[in-house]
Amino acid sequence: MTFAALRRFHSWRHGRPFSAGLLTIVAGVEILLAPVIGVGLIIQTGFAGQLGFLLGIVLIGLGLLFWTVPTHRAFTALFTIAVALAAFLTTNLGGFLVGHLLALTGAATGIAWMPAPDTEDTREQAPRPDGDTPR
């Protein structure tokens, strides 16, 4: 990667709740893979296993929504909390509790994230109604 590409990624990452999306995607992958991996713990098949796949895919989609539509971060975070609670009840305690906690942390980070305020230098100076430009 070149320096310009890193700079573009840095500005893109700071313009949206990047960590919220990343935590939610990781939680979705963990919940998605929990019924599949053989770790010697409770592995559910049938309806609970299928629900684990569904909720994992939904959490991955919500993580992508954090990145693509940062203006709707509160709605996305509330929906992430609802899906994390549903995963806790239905899929091995939400992916052995790890996926559940990652999803809740991602949702909390998404709610807490605020866009950077515009500074005086970066705002475009709009003309005043009387035609005079601000100094």
C-alpha positions, 0 to 999 in steps of 0.5 A, spaced: 500 500 500 502 506 498 502 512 503 496 515 499 492 509 500 493 509 507 491 516 508 485 514 504 483 508 508 485 512 515 480 518 513 475 513 511 476 509 517 475 515 521 468 517 518 464 512 520 464 507 526 469 502 524 471 499 530 463 497 531 463 494 525 469 490 526 467 487 532 460 486 530 463 482 524 467 478 528 461 476 533 457 474 527 463 470 524 464 467 531 456 465 532 456 463 525 462 458 526 460 456 533 455 450 531 460 447 526 467 447 530 468 441 534 471 444 540 468 438 545 463 443 547 455 443 546 454 443 538 447 444 536 444 441 529 437 442 527 433 448 528 438 451 533 444 450 528 440 453 522 439 459 527 446 460 528 448 461 521 442 465 520 444 470 526 451 470 524 449 472 517 445 478 520 450 480 524 455 480 519 450 484 515 449 489 521 457 490 521 457 492 514 451 497 515 456 500 520 461 501 515 456 503 509 451 507 513 454 511 519 448 516 519 443 510 521 448 507 527 443 508 532 438 503 529 443 499 527 446 498 534 439 497 537 438 491 532 445 488 533 443 488 541 436 485 539 440 480 535 445 478 540 440 477 545 437 472 540 443 469 539 444 468 547 438 465 547 438 460 541 445 458 539 450 456 545 449 462 549 451 466 543 457 463 540 459 460 547 458 467 550 464 470 546 460 472 540 454 475 544 459 479 548 463 482 542 456 483 539 454 487 545 461 491 545 460 493 538 453 495 539 455 500 544 461 502 540 456 504 535 452 508 539 457 512 542 461 513 536 460 521 534 462 524 527 468 528 528 465 536 528 467 540 522 473 545 523 473 552 521 478 550 516 474 545 513 467 548 512 466 551 506 464 558 507 457 559 505 455 566 503 450 570 507 443 572 505 445 579 504 451 577 499 457 578 504 462 573 505 464 571 512 471 573 513 
